[in-house]
Amino acid sequence: MADQPPDQSPAQTPAYEEARAELIEIVRSLEAGGTTLEESLALWERGERLAAICQDWLDGARRRLDAAIDGADGDESDDA
């Protein structure tokens, strides 16, 4: 699926906006403190996974944008 980041199945991958929002909440929780070491580690690990998902989405968007730009450049050179 073109709108999925690589190496993620649709059932397990949140949308970019969902992953980012959850990541923001995790950061707030970690900054606020008040969690046990185990809870903090679990939040950190989840945050790392969410950050990777967000990066995959951004990388995929960049590839699509680059492909669209390359395609547009190719169209212009054909007209010349």
Rosetta constraint file for C-alpha pairs under 8 A:
AtomPair CA 4 CA 8 HARMONIC 7.03 0.50
AtomPair CA 4 CA 9 HARMONIC 7.63 0.50
AtomPair CA 4 CA 10 HARMONIC 6.77 0.50
AtomPair CA 4 CA 13 HARMONIC 7.80 0.50
AtomPair CA 4 CA 57 HARMONIC 7.21 0.50
AtomPair CA 5 CA 53 HARMONIC 7.19 0.50
AtomPair CA 5 CA 56 HARMONIC 5.13 0.50
AtomPair CA 5 CA 57 HARMONIC 5.01 0.50
AtomPair CA 5 CA 60 HARMONIC 6.08 0.50
AtomPair CA 6 CA 56 HARMONIC 6.56 0.50
AtomPair CA 6 CA 60 HARMONIC 7.59 0.50
AtomPair CA 8 CA 12 HARMONIC 6.84 0.50
AtomPair CA 8 CA 13 HARMONIC 5.95 0.50
AtomPair CA 9 CA 13 HARMONIC 6.14 0.50
AtomPair CA 10 CA 14 HARMONIC 7.83 0.50
AtomPair CA 13 CA 53 HARMONIC 7.46 0.50
AtomPair CA 14 CA 18 HARMONIC 5.82 0.50
AtomPair CA 14 CA 19 HARMONIC 5.72 0.50
AtomPair CA 15 CA 19 HARMONIC 6.19 0.50
AtomPair CA 16 CA 20 HARMONIC 6.05 0.50
AtomPair CA 16 CA 53 HARMONIC 7.41 0.50
AtomPair CA 16 CA 54 HARMONIC 5.62 0.50
AtomPair CA 16 CA 57 HARMONIC 6.30 0.50
AtomPair CA 17 CA 21 HARMONIC 6.07 0.50
AtomPair CA 18 CA 22 HARMONIC 6.18 0.50
AtomPair CA 19 CA 23 HARMONIC 6.05 0.50
AtomPair CA 19 CA 50 HARMONIC 5.59 0.50
AtomPair CA 19 CA 51 HARMONIC 7.72 0.50
AtomPair CA 19 CA 53 HARMONIC 7.13 0.50
AtomPair CA 19 CA 54 HARMONIC 6.51 0.50
AtomPair CA 20 CA 24 HARMONIC 6.19 0.50
AtomPair CA 20 CA 50 HARMONIC 7.18 0.50
AtomPair CA 20 CA 51 HARMONIC 7.63 0.50
AtomPair CA 20 CA 54 HARMONIC 6.68 0.50
AtomPair CA 21 CA 25 HARMONIC 6.42 0.50
AtomPair CA 22 CA 26 HARMONIC 6.25 0.50
AtomPair CA 22 CA 50 HARMONIC 7.76 0.50
AtomPair CA 23 CA 27 HARMONIC 6.25 0.50
AtomPair CA 23 CA 47 HARMONIC 5.56 0.50
AtomPair CA 23 CA 50 HARMONIC 6.19 0.50
AtomPair CA 23 CA 51 HARMONIC 7.13 0.50
AtomPair CA 24 CA 28 HARMONIC 6.26 0.50
AtomPair CA 25 CA 29 HARMONIC 6.16 0.50
AtomPair CA 26 CA 30 HARMONIC 6.15 0.50
AtomPair CA 26 CA 43 HARMONIC 6.21 0.50
AtomPair CA 26 CA 44 HARMONIC 7.64 0.50
AtomPair CA 26 CA 47 HARMONIC 6.46 0.50
AtomPair CA 27 CA 31 HARMONIC 6.03 0.50
AtomPair CA 27 CA 47 HARMONIC 7.72 0.50
AtomPair CA 28 CA 32 HARMONIC 6.01 0.50
AtomPair CA 29 CA 33 HARMONIC 6.37 0.50
AtomPair CA 30 CA 35 HARMONIC 7.70 0.50
AtomPair CA 30 CA 40 HARMONIC 6.55 0.50
AtomPair CA 30 CA 43 HARMONIC 7.48 0.50
AtomPair CA 30 CA 44 HARMONIC 7.95 0.50
AtomPair CA 35 CA 39 HARMONIC 5.79 0.50
AtomPair CA 35 CA 40 HARMONIC 5.97 0.50
AtomPair CA 36 CA 40 HARMONIC 6.05 0.50
AtomPair CA 37 CA 41 HARMONIC 6.10 0.50
AtomPair CA 38 CA 42 HARMONIC 6.17 0.50
AtomPair CA 39 CA 43 HARMONIC 6.12 0.50
AtomPair CA 40 CA 44 HARMONIC 6.05 0.50
AtomPair CA 41 CA 45 HARMONIC 6.10 0.50
AtomPair CA 42 CA 46 HARMONIC 6.16 0.50
AtomPair CA 43 CA 47 HARMONIC 6.01 0.50
AtomPair CA 44 CA 48 HARMONIC 6.19 0.50
AtomPair CA 45 CA 49 HARMONIC 6.40 0.50
AtomPair CA 46 CA 50 HARMONIC 6.18 0.50
AtomPair CA 47 CA 51 HARMONIC 6.00 0.50
AtomPair CA 48 CA 52 HARMONIC 6.26 0.50
AtomPair CA 49 CA 53 HARMONIC 6.27 0.50
AtomPair CA 50 CA 54 HARMONIC 6.17 0.50
AtomPair CA 51 CA 55 HARMONIC 6.14 0.50
AtomPair CA 52 CA 56 HARMONIC 6.10 0.50
AtomPair CA 53 CA 57 HARMONIC 6.28 0.50
AtomPair CA 54 CA 58 HARMONIC 6.24 0.50
AtomPair CA 55 CA 59 HARMONIC 5.98 0.50
AtomPair CA 56 CA 60 HARMONIC 6.05 0.50
AtomPair CA 57 CA 61 HARMONIC 6.14 0.50
AtomPair CA 58 CA 62 HARMONIC 6.12 0.50
AtomPair CA 59 CA 63 HARMONIC 6.23 0.50
AtomPair CA 60 CA 64 HARMONIC 6.23 0.50
AtomPair CA 61 CA 65 HARMONIC 6.07 0.50
AtomPair CA 62 CA 66 HARMONIC 5.99 0.50
AtomPair CA 63 CA 67 HARMONIC 6.07 0.50
AtomPair CA 64 CA 68 HARMONIC 6.12 0.50
AtomPair CA 65 CA 69 HARMONIC 6.12 0.50
AtomPair CA 66 CA 70 HARMONIC 6.01 0.50
AtomPair CA 67 CA 71 HARMONIC 5.99 0.50
AtomPair CA 68 CA 72 HARMONIC 6.13 0.50
AtomPair CA 69 CA 73 HARMONIC 6.08 0.50
AtomPair CA 70 CA 74 HARMONIC 6.15 0.50
AtomPair CA 71 CA 75 HARMONIC 6.30 0.50
AtomPair CA 72 CA 76 HARMONIC 6.39 0.50
AtomPair CA 73 CA 77 HARMONIC 6.39 0.50
AtomPair CA 74 CA 78 HARMONIC 6.34 0.50
AtomPair CA 75 CA 79 HARMONIC 6.65 0.50
AtomPair CA 76 CA 80 HARMONIC 6.69 0.50
